[in-house]
Amino acid sequence: MILVTLGTQDKQFTRLLQEIDALIEKKVIQEEVIVQAGYTKFQSKNMKIFDYVPKKKLEEYMEKSSFVITHAGVGSIFDCLKKHKKVIAVPRLAKYQEHHNNHQLEIVDELGKQKLILPVYEMSELEKAIQKVKKFKPNIYQSNNQNMIHLIDHYMESVKGKEKRSMKELFKKYREIIMYLIFGVLTTVVSLAVYYILVDTILNPDQAVELQIANILSWIAGVAFAYITNRSMVFQSKNKNKLKEATHFVLARVVTLMMDMVMMFVGVTLLHGNDKILKLISQIVVIVSNYVFSKVFVFQKEK
């Protein structure tokens, strides 16, 4: 009997089961095949396929199997090696959306070099690996093997390094938008804080004039905070004519202020909606509009 295990990875690995099914049809595989498929959905008359197999039952299948075909998950491979089973490992690849990255290739490569498994890099190599597995004499796996510890450490550092590089690249690519969102949220917090303090202390939002006074004062506080942070932290403006730039910034914010006032007037004064909820909604619209105006009209890059 041959055990095929695909682990608990939340992505399909249909390619492997398709190849195994084809090899059964070709009579390359003549033993019974039992599959722990996990999230992979596959129908075949040639294999017994289970989505989930209890750990104890899986161990029984592993003990009975002549060898195991597995995806290149560290846990799946080491479980087999601990039981001294011959292992054919096939890596999931990102280009087929079988994993988020190609770290399983590194695992297969390292364990293959140590002659602990039969590595399969391309699905077309699986047939040859199955033909070789009977004569394959893997090195003895020891749970305290320093090479294994090194492999795991190397793998973890590699993944962490790639994640860090990926995060840095992502931040570099979208730095402006990310920084704008951060300071946009902080600007909103400043504006909302001033507004809520005013309407909860000295101003009555049920009075149209006082409502707009609260709006204007909260707007002034937000604009002052936004200009300083947008110039230095978001768009990193080098414009020496700060007065002209600030004027354009204020004019753009006046436009979005008018948008804000209209939304509040219609929503609260005319339709009698909840002023705090409508204020929050209007701020979302204002944040998006402010980014567009700042990007296009205020903090233009020097050509």
Secondary structure, 3 states (H helix, E strand, C coil): CEEEECCCCCCCCHHHHHHHHHHHHCCCCCCCEEEECCCCCCCCCCCEEECCCCHHHHHHHHHHCCEEEEECCHHHHHHHHHCCCCEEEECCCHHHCCCCCCHHHHHHHHHHHCCCCEECCCHHHHHHHHHHCCCCCCCCCCCCCHHHHHHHHHHHHHHHHHHHHHHHHHHHHHHHHHHHHHHHHHHHHHHHHHHHHHHHHCCCCCCHHHHHHHHHHHHHHHHHHHHHHHHHHHCCCCCCCHHHHHHHHHHHHHHHHHHHHHHHHHHHHHCCCCHHHHHHHHHHHHHHHHHHHHHHHHCCCCC
